[in-house]
Amino acid sequence: MSDINIKVTDREGQVHELLAPTDMAMNLMEVCKSYELPVEGTCGGMAMCASCQCYIISDHQLPEMGIDEDMMLAEAFYVKDNSRLGCQIPITKELDGLEVELAPES
């Protein structure tokens, strides 16, 4: 099993250090949900809602934002330059040390 470390700051400012498997085809939203962090993922990871929006804090190279994610973020609340949808970030070895902050609920 090949796990990476991810730091997630929740909406109350508490930092959670998570182990995320790279061999299970999970995305960031699914990892957060598996740790019972307050990430809805209402659309099931289809980039059709923004309930898994987060802010990327660390300087990691992420996959390019797709058109669906870009359009969803254009309609979301509390969007910043570093906003991404957790469901669109696959867990890979390259993301070891990733730091994110959960966006406020709308």
Biopython code that builds the backbone (N, CA, C, O; Angstrom):
import numpy as np
from Bio.PDB.StructureBuilder import StructureBuilder

atoms = [
    (1, "MET", "N", (0.845, -1.183, 0.000)),
    (1, "MET", "CA", (0.000, 0.000, 0.000)),
    (1, "MET", "C", (0.885, 1.239, 0.000)),
    (1, "MET", "O", (1.862, 1.319, 0.745)),
    (2, "SER", "N", (0.538, 2.183, -0.828)),
    (2, "SER", "CA", (1.330, 3.394, -0.961)),
    (2, "SER", "C", (0.470, 4.597, -0.564)),
    (2, "SER", "O", (-0.377, 5.049, -1.335)),
    (3, "ASP", "N", (0.696, 5.102, 0.637)),
    (3, "ASP", "CA", (-0.079, 6.235, 1.144)),
    (3, "ASP", "C", (0.734, 7.519, 1.075)),
    (3, "ASP", "O", (1.963, 7.504, 1.132)),
    (4, "ILE", "N", (0.018, 8.627, 0.952)),
    (4, "ILE", "CA", (0.647, 9.943, 1.016)),
    (4, "ILE", "C", (0.036, 10.710, 2.190)),
    (4, "ILE", "O", (-1.023, 10.342, 2.699)),
    (5, "ASN", "N", (0.703, 11.761, 2.606)),
    (5, "ASN", "CA", (0.236, 12.614, 3.691)),
    (5, "ASN", "C", (-0.412, 13.863, 3.114)),
    (5, "ASN", "O", (0.124, 14.501, 2.208)),
    (6, "ILE", "N", (-1.575, 14.198, 3.658)),
    (6, "ILE", "CA", (-2.302, 15.401, 3.254)),
    (6, "ILE", "C", (-2.743, 16.123, 4.522)),
    (6, "ILE", "O", (-3.190, 15.494, 5.482)),
    (7, "LYS", "N", (-2.614, 17.447, 4.517)),
    (7, "LYS", "CA", (-3.099, 18.258, 5.642)),
    (7, "LYS", "C", (-4.339, 19.014, 5.181)),
    (7, "LYS", "O", (-4.321, 19.714, 4.169)),
    (8, "VAL", "N", (-5.416, 18.856, 5.949)),
    (8, "VAL", "CA", (-6.674, 19.530, 5.641)),
    (8, "VAL", "C", (-7.057, 20.396, 6.835)),
    (8, "VAL", "O", (-7.186, 19.905, 7.957)),
    (9, "THR", "N", (-7.236, 21.691, 6.580)),
    (9, "THR", "CA", (-7.719, 22.598, 7.608)),
    (9, "THR", "C", (-9.222, 22.703, 7.448)),
    (9, "THR", "O", (-9.725, 23.087, 6.392)),
    (10, "ASP", "N", (-9.947, 22.349, 8.529)),
    (10, "ASP", "CA", (-11.406, 22.390, 8.447)),
    (10, "ASP", "C", (-11.917, 23.812, 8.632)),
    (10, "ASP", "O", (-11.130, 24.748, 8.768)),
    (11, "ARG", "N", (-13.217, 23.969, 8.636)),
    (11, "ARG", "CA", (-13.831, 25.309, 8.698)),
    (11, "ARG", "C", (-13.687, 25.984, 10.047)),
    (11, "ARG", "O", (-13.953, 27.180, 10.172)),
    (12, "GLU", "N", (-13.271, 25.239, 11.056)),
    (12, "GLU", "CA", (-13.020, 25.819, 12.376)),
    (12, "GLU", "C", (-11.544, 26.116, 12.589)),
    (12, "GLU", "O", (-11.159, 26.584, 13.661)),
    (13, "GLY", "N", (-10.710, 25.852, 11.589)),
    (13, "GLY", "CA", (-9.283, 26.118, 11.685)),
    (13, "GLY", "C", (-8.457, 24.971, 12.229)),
    (13, "GLY", "O", (-7.246, 25.113, 12.400)),
    (14, "GLN", "N", (-9.087, 23.831, 12.507)),
    (14, "GLN", "CA", (-8.343, 22.670, 13.007)),
    (14, "GLN", "C", (-7.683, 21.943, 11.839)),
    (14, "GLN", "O", (-8.310, 21.705, 10.806)),
    (15, "VAL", "N", (-6.403, 21.595, 12.017)),
    (15, "VAL", "CA", (-5.652, 20.897, 10.977)),
    (15, "VAL", "C", (-5.753, 19.386, 11.212)),
    (15, "VAL", "O", (-5.531, 18.894, 12.319)),
    (16, "HIS", "N", (-6.089, 18.676, 10.153)),
    (16, "HIS", "CA", (-6.193, 17.218, 10.198)),
    (16, "HIS", "C", (-5.117, 16.639, 9.284)),
    (16, "HIS", "O", (-5.039, 16.994, 8.108)),
    (17, "GLU", "N", (-4.296, 15.758, 9.822)),
    (17, "GLU", "CA", (-3.280, 15.096, 9.024)),
    (17, "GLU", "C", (-3.826, 13.743, 8.594)),
    (17, "GLU", "O", (-4.079, 12.868, 9.423)),
    (18, "LEU", "N", (-4.005, 13.582, 7.283)),
    (18, "LEU", "CA", (-4.632, 12.398, 6.733)),
    (18, "LEU", "C", (-3.627, 11.549, 5.970)),
    (18, "LEU", "O", (-2.679, 12.070, 5.382)),
    (19, "LEU", "N", (-3.839, 10.251, 5.982)),
    (19, "LEU", "CA", (-3.121, 9.334, 5.113)),
    (19, "LEU", "C", (-4.065, 8.991, 3.974)),
    (19, "LEU", "O", (-5.190, 8.549, 4.204)),
    (20, "ALA", "N", (-3.610, 9.192, 2.753)),
    (20, "ALA", "CA", (-4.456, 8.948, 1.581)),
    (20, "ALA", "C", (-3.806, 7.889, 0.698)),
    (20, "ALA", "O", (-2.641, 8.024, 0.324)),
    (21, "PRO", "N", (-4.552, 6.834, 0.363)),
    (21, "PRO", "CA", (-3.998, 5.780, -0.487)),
    (21, "PRO", "C", (-3.906, 6.222, -1.945)),
    (21, "PRO", "O", (-4.824, 6.851, -2.474)),
    (22, "THR", "N", (-2.799, 5.889, -2.579)),
    (22, "THR", "CA", (-2.636, 6.224, -3.998)),
    (22, "THR", "C", (-3.043, 5.071, -4.900)),
    (22, "THR", "O", (-3.056, 5.212, -6.123)),
    (23, "ASP", "N", (-3.370, 3.943, -4.311)),
    (23, "ASP", "CA", (-3.670, 2.754, -5.111)),
    (23, "ASP", "C", (-5.154, 2.386, -5.124)),
    (23, "ASP", "O", (-5.502, 1.252, -5.453)),
    (24, "MET", "N", (-6.030, 3.323, -4.774)),
    (24, "MET", "CA", (-7.460, 3.015, -4.726)),
    (24, "MET", "C", (-8.296, 3.923, -5.631)),
    (24, "MET", "O", (-9.524, 3.907, -5.544)),
    (25, "ALA", "N", (-7.664, 4.703, -6.488)),
    (25, "ALA", "CA", (-8.349, 5.597, -7.436)),
    (25, "ALA", "C", (-9.315, 6.545, -6.723)),
    (25, "ALA", "O", (-10.418, 6.799, -7.208)),
    (26, "MET", "N", (-8.891, 7.064, -5.570)),
    (26, "MET", "CA", (-9.723, 8.006, -4.820)),
    (26, "MET", "C", (-9.376, 9.436, -5.217)),
    (26, "MET", "O", (-8.313, 9.702, -5.778)),
    (27, "ASN", "N", (-10.293, 10.346, -4.916)),
    (27, "ASN", "CA", (-10.004, 11.763, -5.097)),
    (27, "ASN", "C", (-10.008, 12.433, -3.717)),
    (27, "ASN", "O", (-10.341, 11.803, -2.713)),
    (28, "LEU", "N", (-9.641, 13.693, -3.683)),
    (28, "LEU", "CA", (-9.519, 14.408, -2.416)),
    (28, "LEU", "C", (-10.843, 14.449, -1.652)),
    (28, "LEU", "O", (-10.854, 14.297, -0.430)),
    (29, "MET", "N", (-11.950, 14.652, -2.354)),
    (29, "MET", "CA", (-13.256, 14.673, -1.688)),
    (29, "MET", "C", (-13.521, 13.345, -0.984)),
    (29, "MET", "O", (-13.962, 13.330, 0.165)),
    (30, "GLU", "N", (-13.258, 12.238, -1.661)),
    (30, "GLU", "CA", (-13.510, 10.919, -1.081)),
    (30, "GLU", "C", (-12.639, 10.663, 0.144)),
    (30, "GLU", "O", (-13.096, 10.071, 1.122)),
    (31, "VAL", "N", (-11.402, 11.104, 0.093)),
    (31, "VAL", "CA", (-10.513, 10.949, 1.249)),
    (31, "VAL", "C", (-11.052, 11.744, 2.432)),
    (31, "VAL", "O", (-11.109, 11.238, 3.553)),
    (32, "CYS", "N", (-11.446, 12.989, 2.180)),
    (32, "CYS", "CA", (-12.000, 13.822, 3.266)),
    (32, "CYS", "C", (-13.249, 13.174, 3.857)),
    (32, "CYS", "O", (-13.416, 13.149, 5.076)),
    (33, "LYS", "N", (-14.117, 12.656, 3.011)),
    (33, "LYS", "CA", (-15.339, 12.002, 3.498)),
    (33, "LYS", "C", (-15.008, 10.746, 4.301)),
    (33, "LYS", "O", (-15.689, 10.442, 5.280)),
    (34, "SER", "N", (-13.968, 10.013, 3.893)),
    (34, "SER", "CA", (-13.606, 8.793, 4.616)),
    (34, "SER", "C", (-13.114, 9.104, 6.028)),
    (34, "SER", "O", (-13.196, 8.255, 6.916)),
    (35, "TYR", "N", (-12.602, 10.317, 6.236)),
    (35, "TYR", "CA", (-12.181, 10.760, 7.563)),
    (35, "TYR", "C", (-13.296, 11.536, 8.269)),
    (35, "TYR", "O", (-13.077, 12.131, 9.325)),
    (36, "GLU", "N", (-14.475, 11.523, 7.684)),
    (36, "GLU", "CA", (-15.657, 12.187, 8.233)),
    (36, "GLU", "C", (-15.483, 13.689, 8.417)),
    (36, "GLU", "O", (-16.036, 14.279, 9.345)),
    (37, "LEU", "N", (-14.711, 14.301, 7.522)),
    (37, "LEU", "CA", (-14.612, 15.754, 7.510)),
    (37, "LEU", "C", (-15.868, 16.307, 6.831)),
    (37, "LEU", "O", (-16.483, 15.610, 6.025)),
    (38, "PRO", "N", (-16.258, 17.541, 7.141)),
    (38, "PRO", "CA", (-17.520, 18.078, 6.626)),
    (38, "PRO", "C", (-17.459, 18.486, 5.154)),
    (38, "PRO", "O", (-17.518, 19.669, 4.818)),
    (39, "VAL", "N", (-17.339, 17.492, 4.297)),
    (39, "VAL", "CA", (-17.335, 17.696, 2.852)),
    (39, "VAL", "C", (-18.541, 16.933, 2.313)),
    (39, "VAL", "O", (-18.626, 15.714, 2.458)),
    (40, "GLU", "N", (-19.462, 17.647, 1.698)),
    (40, "GLU", "CA", (-20.708, 17.018, 1.255)),
    (40, "GLU", "C", (-20.509, 16.093, 0.056)),
    (40, "GLU", "O", (-20.826, 14.905, 0.125)),
    (41, "GLY", "N", (-19.993, 16.627, -1.022)),
    (41, "GLY", "CA", (-19.900, 15.819, -2.236)),
    (41, "GLY", "C", (-21.287, 15.458, -2.742)),
    (41, "GLY", "O", (-21.533, 14.323, -3.151)),
    (42, "THR", "N", (-22.179, 16.416, -2.712)),
    (42, "THR", "CA", (-23.587, 16.207, -3.041)),
    (42, "THR", "C", (-23.787, 15.555, -4.411)),
    (42, "THR", "O", (-24.672, 14.713, -4.565)),
    (43, "CYS", "N", (-22.992, 15.925, -5.391)),
    (43, "CYS", "CA", (-23.182, 15.397, -6.751)),
    (43, "CYS", "C", (-22.447, 14.083, -6.972)),
    (43, "CYS", "O", (-22.510, 13.513, -8.061)),
    (44, "GLY", "N", (-21.755, 13.603, -5.956)),
    (44, "GLY", "CA", (-21.059, 12.326, -6.091)),
    (44, "GLY", "C", (-19.759, 12.403, -6.865)),
    (44, "GLY", "O", (-19.259, 11.381, -7.337)),
    (45, "GLY", "N", (-19.209, 13.583, -7.003)),
    (45, "GLY", "CA", (-17.917, 13.719, -7.672)),
    (45, "GLY", "C", (-17.993, 14.026, -9.155)),
    (45, "GLY", "O", (-17.041, 13.764, -9.891)),
    (46, "MET", "N", (-19.108, 14.574, -9.604)),
    (46, "MET", "CA", (-19.313, 14.858, -11.024)),
    (46, "MET", "C", (-19.031, 16.314, -11.398)),
    (46, "MET", "O", (-19.314, 16.723, -12.524)),
    (47, "ALA", "N", (-18.478, 17.101, -10.469)),
    (47, "ALA", "CA", (-18.205, 18.533, -10.687)),
    (47, "ALA", "C", (-19.485, 19.290, -11.032)),
    (47, "ALA", "O", (-19.470, 20.209, -11.851)),
    (48, "MET", "N", (-20.597, 18.893, -10.398)),
    (48, "MET", "CA", (-21.878, 19.532, -10.656)),
    (48, "MET", "C", (-22.397, 20.312, -9.444)),
    (48, "MET", "O", (-23.510, 20.838, -9.468)),
    (49, "CYS", "N", (-21.590, 20.382, -8.398)),
    (49, "CYS", "CA", (-21.906, 21.207, -7.236)),
    (49, "CYS", "C", (-20.565, 21.723, -6.725)),
    (49, "CYS", "O", (-19.519, 21.368, -7.268)),
    (50, "ALA", "N", (-20.584, 22.520, -5.732)),
    (50, "ALA", "CA", (-19.312, 23.023, -5.199)),
    (50, "ALA", "C", (-19.180, 22.683, -3.725)),
    (50, "ALA", "O", (-18.466, 23.366, -2.992)),
    (51, "SER", "N", (-19.861, 21.637, -3.285)),
    (51, "SER", "CA", (-19.853, 21.301, -1.857)),
    (51, "SER", "C", (-18.534, 20.696, -1.396)),
    (51, "SER", "O", (-18.350, 20.474, -0.199)),
    (52, "CYS", "N", (-17.611, 20.424, -2.318)),
    (52, "CYS", "CA", (-16.281, 19.924, -1.936)),
    (52, "CYS", "C", (-15.195, 20.946, -2.267)),
    (52, "CYS", "O", (-14.014, 20.605, -2.344)),
    (53, "GLN", "N", (-15.606, 22.209, -2.464)),
    (53, "GLN", "CA", (-14.629, 23.255, -2.792)),
    (53, "GLN", "C", (-13.607, 23.408, -1.669)),
    (53, "GLN", "O", (-13.949, 23.403, -0.486)),
    (54, "CYS", "N", (-12.363, 23.541, -2.067)),
    (54, "CYS", "CA", (-11.292, 23.769, -1.099)),
    (54, "CYS", "C", (-10.295, 24.742, -1.705)),
    (54, "CYS", "O", (-10.303, 25.010, -2.906)),
    (55, "TYR", "N", (-9.437, 25.262, -0.838)),
    (55, "TYR", "CA", (-8.374, 26.169, -1.261)),
    (55, "TYR", "C", (-7.058, 25.415, -1.177)),
    (55, "TYR", "O", (-6.746, 24.817, -0.147)),
    (56, "ILE", "N", (-6.298, 25.440, -2.240)),
    (56, "ILE", "CA", (-5.004, 24.772, -2.279)),
    (56, "ILE", "C", (-3.977, 25.708, -1.651)),
    (56, "ILE", "O", (-3.723, 26.799, -2.162)),
    (57, "ILE", "N", (-3.393, 25.272, -0.544)),
    (57, "ILE", "CA", (-2.456, 26.101, 0.204)),
    (57, "ILE", "C", (-1.012, 25.837, -0.233)),
    (57, "ILE", "O", (-0.224, 26.770, -0.384)),
    (58, "SER", "N", (-0.679, 24.580, -0.429)),
    (58, "SER", "CA", (0.697, 24.221, -0.796)),
    (58, "SER", "C", (0.933, 24.471, -2.291)),
    (58, "SER", "O", (-0.001, 24.731, -3.050)),
    (59, "ASP", "N", (2.182, 24.386, -2.681)),
    (59, "ASP", "CA", (2.584, 24.686, -4.060)),
    (59, "ASP", "C", (2.751, 23.399, -4.854)),
    (59, "ASP", "O", (3.835, 23.123, -5.368)),
    (60, "HIS", "N", (1.684, 22.607, -4.958)),
    (60, "HIS", "CA", (1.732, 21.352, -5.710)),
    (60, "HIS", "C", (1.203, 21.565, -7.125)),
    (60, "HIS", "O", (0.312, 22.381, -7.357)),
    (61, "GLN", "N", (1.764, 20.825, -8.048)),
    (61, "GLN", "CA", (1.278, 20.836, -9.422)),
    (61, "GLN", "C", (0.055, 19.924, -9.482)),
    (61, "GLN", "O", (0.165, 18.712, -9.301)),
    (62, "LEU", "N", (-1.107, 20.514, -9.736)),
    (62, "LEU", "CA", (-2.350, 19.757, -9.800)),
    (62, "LEU", "C", (-2.759, 19.541, -11.249)),
    (62, "LEU", "O", (-2.291, 20.249, -12.140)),
    (63, "PRO", "N", (-3.629, 18.568, -11.488)),
    (63, "PRO", "CA", (-4.136, 18.398, -12.848)),
    (63, "PRO", "C", (-4.819, 19.680, -13.310)),
    (63, "PRO", "O", (-5.407, 20.402, -12.505)),
    (64, "GLU", "N", (-4.741, 19.953, -14.586)),
    (64, "GLU", "CA", (-5.373, 21.145, -15.126)),
    (64, "GLU", "C", (-6.874, 21.100, -14.865)),
    (64, "GLU", "O", (-7.496, 20.039, -14.922)),
    (65, "MET", "N", (-7.439, 22.257, -14.581)),
    (65, "MET", "CA", (-8.865, 22.348, -14.307)),
    (65, "MET", "C", (-9.650, 22.098, -15.590)),
    (65, "MET", "O", (-9.391, 22.727, -16.616)),
    (66, "GLY", "N", (-10.602, 21.183, -15.529)),
    (66, "GLY", "CA", (-11.457, 20.903, -16.678)),
    (66, "GLY", "C", (-12.563, 21.936, -16.814)),
    (66, "GLY", "O", (-12.787, 22.738, -15.908)),
    (67, "ILE", "N", (-13.247, 21.914, -17.937)),
    (67, "ILE", "CA", (-14.293, 22.881, -18.224)),
    (67, "ILE", "C", (-15.444, 22.777, -17.221)),
    (67, "ILE", "O", (-15.992, 23.799, -16.809)),
    (68, "ASP", "N", (-15.822, 21.545, -16.820)),
    (68, "ASP", "CA", (-16.924, 21.380, -15.864)),
    (68, "ASP", "C", (-16.575, 21.993, -14.511)),
    (68, "ASP", "O", (-17.399, 22.668, -13.894)),
    (69, "GLU", "N", (-15.344, 21.750, -14.058)),
    (69, "GLU", "CA", (-14.917, 22.318, -12.777)),
    (69, "GLU", "C", (-14.863, 23.837, -12.858)),
    (69, "GLU", "O", (-15.316, 24.524, -11.942)),
    (70, "ASP", "N", (-14.320, 24.359, -13.933)),
    (70, "ASP", "CA", (-14.207, 25.806, -14.127)),
    (70, "ASP", "C", (-15.592, 26.456, -14.138)),
    (70, "ASP", "O", (-15.791, 27.502, -13.520)),
    (71, "MET", "N", (-16.534, 25.851, -14.825)),
    (71, "MET", "CA", (-17.893, 26.396, -14.888)),
    (71, "MET", "C", (-18.582, 26.336, -13.526)),
    (71, "MET", "O", (-19.313, 27.256, -13.158)),
    (72, "MET", "N", (-18.350, 25.256, -12.778)),
    (72, "MET", "CA", (-18.971, 25.133, -11.461)),
    (72, "MET", "C", (-18.418, 26.181, -10.503)),
    (72, "MET", "O", (-19.171, 26.800, -9.751)),
    (73, "LEU", "N", (-17.110, 26.379, -10.530)),
    (73, "LEU", "CA", (-16.501, 27.379, -9.651)),
    (73, "LEU", "C", (-16.931, 28.800, -10.029)),
    (73, "LEU", "O", (-16.953, 29.687, -9.175)),
    (74, "ALA", "N", (-17.271, 29.020, -11.299)),
    (74, "ALA", "CA", (-17.741, 30.339, -11.730)),
    (74, "ALA", "C", (-19.077, 30.682, -11.087)),
    (74, "ALA", "O", (-19.435, 31.856, -10.991)),
    (75, "GLU", "N", (-19.826, 29.660, -10.641)),
    (75, "GLU", "CA", (-21.131, 29.873, -10.028)),
    (75, "GLU", "C", (-21.105, 29.704, -8.508)),
    (75, "GLU", "O", (-22.112, 29.958, -7.847)),
    (76, "ALA", "N", (-19.992, 29.286, -7.956)),
    (76, "ALA", "CA", (-19.910, 28.963, -6.522)),
    (76, "ALA", "C", (-19.679, 30.214, -5.681)),
    (76, "ALA", "O", (-19.305, 31.271, -6.189)),
    (77, "PHE", "N", (-19.915, 30.058, -4.375)),
    (77, "PHE", "CA", (-19.646, 31.110, -3.412)),
    (77, "PHE", "C", (-18.236, 30.959, -2.858)),
    (77, "PHE", "O", (-17.668, 29.868, -2.900)),
    (78, "TYR", "N", (-17.672, 32.029, -2.347)),
    (78, "TYR", "CA", (-16.377, 32.041, -1.648)),
    (78, "TYR", "C", (-15.213, 31.550, -2.513)),
    (78, "TYR", "O", (-14.249, 30.992, -1.989)),
    (79, "VAL", "N", (-15.293, 31.747, -3.802)),
    (79, "VAL", "CA", (-14.239, 31.299, -4.713)),
    (79, "VAL", "C", (-13.042, 32.235, -4.622)),
    (79, "VAL", "O", (-13.184, 33.458, -4.590)),
    (80, "LYS", "N", (-11.858, 31.628, -4.581)),
    (80, "LYS", "CA", (-10.597, 32.364, -4.583)),
    (80, "LYS", "C", (-9.756, 31.880, -5.759)),
    (80, "LYS", "O", (-10.123, 30.930, -6.451)),
    (81, "ASP", "N", (-8.632, 32.543, -5.974)),
    (81, "ASP", "CA", (-7.737, 32.135, -7.063)),
    (81, "ASP", "C", (-7.231, 30.705, -6.903)),
    (81, "ASP", "O", (-6.919, 30.040, -7.891)),
    (82, "ASN", "N", (-7.149, 30.231, -5.652)),
    (82, "ASN", "CA", (-6.620, 28.889, -5.396)),
    (82, "ASN", "C", (-7.731, 27.870, -5.122)),
    (82, "ASN", "O", (-7.472, 26.807, -4.557)),
    (83, "SER", "N", (-8.964, 28.192, -5.521)),
    (83, "SER", "CA", (-10.091, 27.269, -5.328)),
    (83, "SER", "C", (-10.024, 26.108, -6.315)),
    (83, "SER", "O", (-9.681, 26.280, -7.485)),
    (84, "ARG", "N", (-10.356, 24.940, -5.816)),
    (84, "ARG", "CA", (-10.519, 23.738, -6.640)),
    (84, "ARG", "C", (-11.636, 22.900, -6.040)),
    (84, "ARG", "O", (-11.992, 23.064, -4.873)),
    (85, "LEU", "N", (-12.181, 22.006, -6.842)),
    (85, "LEU", "CA", (-13.148, 21.033, -6.348)),
    (85, "LEU", "C", (-12.384, 19.775, -5.967)),
    (85, "LEU", "O", (-11.655, 19.207, -6.780)),
    (86, "GLY", "N", (-12.559, 19.347, -4.723)),
    (86, "GLY", "CA", (-11.840, 18.164, -4.245)),
    (86, "GLY", "C", (-12.117, 16.923, -5.063)),
    (86, "GLY", "O", (-11.259, 16.047, -5.176)),
    (87, "CYS", "N", (-13.313, 16.836, -5.638)),
    (87, "CYS", "CA", (-13.671, 15.650, -6.431)),
    (87, "CYS", "C", (-12.893, 15.575, -7.732)),
    (87, "CYS", "O", (-12.879, 14.531, -8.384)),
    (88, "GLN", "N", (-12.256, 16.646, -8.113)),
    (88, "GLN", "CA", (-11.508, 16.682, -9.375)),
    (88, "GLN", "C", (-9.997, 16.574, -9.166)),
    (88, "GLN", "O", (-9.216, 16.811, -10.087)),
    (89, "ILE", "N", (-9.595, 16.213, -7.942)),
    (89, "ILE", "CA", (-8.168, 16.074, -7.641)),
    (89, "ILE", "C", (-7.889, 14.620, -7.277)),
    (89, "ILE", "O", (-8.108, 14.213, -6.136)),
    (90, "PRO", "N", (-7.411, 13.840, -8.236)),
    (90, "PRO", "CA", (-7.101, 12.439, -7.945)),
    (90, "PRO", "C", (-5.885, 12.332, -7.027)),
    (90, "PRO", "O", (-4.946, 13.122, -7.124)),
    (91, "ILE", "N", (-5.919, 11.348, -6.143)),
    (91, "ILE", "CA", (-4.816, 11.140, -5.202)),
    (91, "ILE", "C", (-3.694, 10.394, -5.919)),
    (91, "ILE", "O", (-3.864, 9.255, -6.354)),
    (92, "THR", "N", (-2.547, 11.060, -6.034)),
    (92, "THR", "CA", (-1.367, 10.471, -6.666)),
    (92, "THR", "C", (-0.157, 10.687, -5.756)),
    (92, "THR", "O", (-0.194, 11.513, -4.844)),
    (93, "LYS", "N", (0.901, 9.942, -6.012)),
    (93, "LYS", "CA", (2.126, 10.064, -5.209)),
    (93, "LYS", "C", (2.669, 11.485, -5.222)),
    (93, "LYS", "O", (3.255, 11.940, -4.240)),
    (94, "GLU", "N", (2.473, 12.189, -6.341)),
    (94, "GLU", "CA", (2.997, 13.548, -6.489)),
    (94, "GLU", "C", (2.343, 14.540, -5.523)),
    (94, "GLU", "O", (2.864, 15.636, -5.316)),
    (95, "LEU", "N", (1.223, 14.167, -4.939)),
    (95, "LEU", "CA", (0.519, 15.074, -4.029)),
    (95, "LEU", "C", (0.925, 14.893, -2.573)),
    (95, "LEU", "O", (0.301, 15.472, -1.684)),
    (96, "ASP", "N", (1.961, 14.101, -2.316)),
    (96, "ASP", "CA", (2.420, 13.924, -0.935)),
    (96, "ASP", "C", (2.753, 15.286, -0.338)),
    (96, "ASP", "O", (3.508, 16.060, -0.927)),
    (97, "GLY", "N", (2.194, 15.573, 0.825)),
    (97, "GLY", "CA", (2.421, 16.856, 1.489)),
    (97, "GLY", "C", (1.416, 17.937, 1.107)),
    (97, "GLY", "O", (1.542, 19.080, 1.545)),
    (98, "LEU", "N", (0.431, 17.591, 0.303)),
    (98, "LEU", "CA", (-0.593, 18.563, -0.121)),
    (98, "LEU", "C", (-1.252, 19.189, 1.105)),
    (98, "LEU", "O", (-1.550, 18.500, 2.080)),
    (99, "GLU", "N", (-1.473, 20.497, 1.045)),
    (99, "GLU", "CA", (-2.171, 21.207, 2.122)),
    (99, "GLU", "C", (-3.340, 21.959, 1.519)),
    (99, "GLU", "O", (-3.185, 22.729, 0.571)),
    (100, "VAL", "N", (-4.521, 21.719, 2.092)),
    (100, "VAL", "CA", (-5.735, 22.376, 1.622)),
    (100, "VAL", "C", (-6.539, 22.903, 2.800)),
    (100, "VAL", "O", (-6.352, 22.479, 3.941)),
    (101, "GLU", "N", (-7.429, 23.826, 2.504)),
    (101, "GLU", "CA", (-8.362, 24.367, 3.494)),
    (101, "GLU", "C", (-9.756, 24.238, 2.910)),
    (101, "GLU", "O", (-9.974, 24.587, 1.750)),
    (102, "LEU", "N", (-10.701, 23.744, 3.691)),
    (102, "LEU", "CA", (-12.075, 23.609, 3.232)),
    (102, "LEU", "C", (-12.700, 24.998, 3.100)),
    (102, "LEU", "O", (-12.554, 25.840, 3.987)),
    (103, "ALA", "N", (-13.392, 25.229, 1.992)),
    (103, "ALA", "CA", (-14.076, 26.499, 1.779)),
    (103, "ALA", "C", (-15.311, 26.570, 2.681)),
    (103, "ALA", "O", (-15.862, 25.534, 3.051)),
    (104, "PRO", "N", (-15.746, 27.771, 3.036)),
    (104, "PRO", "CA", (-16.959, 27.894, 3.849)),
    (104, "PRO", "C", (-18.159, 27.297, 3.134)),
    (104, "PRO", "O", (-18.198, 27.230, 1.905)),
    (105, "GLU", "N", (-19.137, 26.864, 3.920)),
    (105, "GLU", "CA", (-20.365, 26.358, 3.334)),
    (105, "GLU", "C", (-21.168, 27.535, 2.811)),
    (105, "GLU", "O", (-21.121, 28.631, 3.371)),
    (106, "SER", "N", (-21.907, 27.302, 1.733)),
    (106, "SER", "CA", (-22.689, 28.406, 1.144)),
    (106, "SER", "C", (-24.015, 28.575, 1.842)),
    (106, "SER", "O", (-24.797, 29.453, 1.477)),
]
sb = StructureBuilder()
sb.init_structure("model")
sb.init_model(0)
sb.init_chain("A")
sb.init_seg("    ")
for serial, (resi, resn, name, xyz) in enumerate(atoms, 1):
    if name == "N":
        sb.init_residue(resn, " ", resi, " ")
    sb.init_atom(name, np.array(xyz, "f"), 0.0, 1.0, " ", f" {name:<3s}", serial, name[0])
structure = sb.get_structure()
